[in-house]
Structures are given as C-alpha cells and as structure tokens.
Amino acid sequence: MTEALDLKQLELRAWKSMHQDGLWELTFALFLFAWFARDVTGIPLVGIGLIFAGVLIFVLGKWFITVPRMGMVRFGPARRRKRWQLIWLLAAGILATYALLVLTVGRDTPWLRENQVGVGIGVALFLVVVFSAIAHQLDCPRFYFFGAVFAVAELASLGLDTPLVPLTGSVVLLIPGVVALVGFQRRYPPTGGKP
C-alpha cells in the first residue's frame, strides 16, 4: 500500500516536472500575440498562423528541450487518460475562443453594439472555466493564472479599444515563460540521450 502511494507521488512529481519548462507560458504568450497581430493587421489568417506556430513551438520545445533532460516518461493509464482529455479540452477551448473572437471582435452589428459588454463578460467567463478545467486535469495550478490573464485581457479590451491589451497580456506570460525555460535548462542539463 505504501509502495503504491510512493509510486503515485513519484509519478505526480515527474508529471509536474515535465510542465516546469516554461513552454506553456511561451505558447499562450504567442496565442495572445496572435490576437494582437490579428487586431493590427485585420487579417484573421495571421492570428491563425501564429496559433499554429505556437502549437508547433510547444511540440518542438518538448521534443528538443524537455525530453533530452527528463527522458521519455511513460505514465500510468489514469495520467495518460488525463493527458488526452487535456489535449481535446485545450483544442476545443482554443478553437471556440478564436471562433468567438473572429465572430465578435471588429464586427459592427446592432446586436453586438447593444450586447458588447455581455459578450465580453461571457467570453471572459468561458476562458476562466476552460483554463480552470485544464488546471484541474493537468494538476498544474499555473493554468489558473493563464486563465486570469486571458480573462483580464478580454475584459480590458471592452473598455480599452487598443491592440496593446493583448500585447500586454502576451508580455505578462512571456516574461515568466522565459525565466522558467532558462531555469529549467539550468536545473536539468541534457542527459546525453537523443529525443
């Protein structure tokens, strides 16, 4: 019984260590920068391209930075199930959020003019719920912070009609992401194995 508990604690510690590389912060910073770039250029495809770039950077970062330092960890069935639930939840949340932004930001319809604040509050609450669910599924409290940054950016954009709002949010996530990434690489030197 004690051995099983010890194994669970070791697995949880390894799971959390795998997510201390700052790549989540950098990816979400790029997502907010995608919002900024879309507002500045007025071209939704620019934002979509940056979102895909963020996902690619995350995957490559895990493969070339995290795995050479932490190794390929094979988690138990419950943890693997959580990881797949996270992937689907994150993908659905990103697509739904971006769809909401494309449908609402910059649109000038009577319904949106009359309900802009309500829509903004709804989007902010949606973001908090999605990120909170991810934080719970991933056992990673930092996702509550990510959700707060996205929600505050959404609410701030209601009163401040400037692309500097998502840019500021991007910087707020970028700084701790870079600090975490540098600290992770110092704390865990490469083991010499190939990814």
Residue pairs with C-beta under 8 A, 6 or more apart in sequence:
11 75
11 76
11 79
12 139
14 70
14 73
14 75
15 73
15 75
15 79
15 139
16 139
16 140
17 70
17 188
18 66
18 70
18 73
19 138
19 140
19 142
20 180
20 184
21 61
21 62
21 65
21 66
21 180
21 181
21 184
22 176
22 177
22 178
22 179
22 180
22 181
22 182
22 183
22 184
23 57
23 58
23 61
23 62
23 65
23 66
23 177
23 181
24 58
24 140
24 142
24 143
24 146
24 177
25 142
25 146
25 173
25 174
25 176
25 177
25 180
26 54
26 57
26 58
26 61
26 173
26 174
26 177
26 178
26 181
27 54
27 55
27 57
27 58
28 54
28 146
28 149
28 150
28 173
29 170
29 171
29 173
29 174
29 177
30 50
30 51
30 53
30 54
30 57
30 170
31 50
31 51
31 54
31 94
32 149
32 150
32 153
32 166
32 167
32 169
32 170
32 173
33 50
33 166
33 167
33 170
34 46
34 47
34 48
34 49
34 50
34 51
34 54
35 47
35 101
35 153
35 166
36 163
36 164
36 166
36 167
36 170
37 46
37 47
37 50
38 44
38 46
38 47
38 101
38 105
39 105
39 106
39 163
39 166
40 163
42 106
44 102
47 98
47 101
48 98
51 94
51 98
63 195
64 195
65 181
65 184
65 185
66 184
67 195
68 190
68 191
68 193
68 194
68 195
69 184
69 185
69 188
69 189
69 190
69 191
70 188
71 191
71 193
72 195
75 83
82 137
82 138
82 139
85 137
86 134
86 137
86 138
89 130
89 133
89 134
89 137
90 134
93 127
93 130
93 131
93 134
96 126
96 130
97 123
97 126
97 127
97 130
97 150
100 123
100 126
101 123
104 112
104 119
104 123
105 157
112 119
116 158
117 158
120 154
120 155
120 157
120 158
121 155
123 154
124 150
124 151
124 152
124 154
124 155
125 151
127 147
127 150
127 151
127 154
128 147
128 148
128 151
130 147
131 143
131 144
131 146
131 147
131 148
131 150
132 143
132 144
132 147
134 140
134 143
134 147
135 141
135 142
135 143
135 144
135 147
146 173
149 169
149 172
149 173
150 169
152 169
153 165
153 166
153 168
153 169
156 165
157 165
157 166
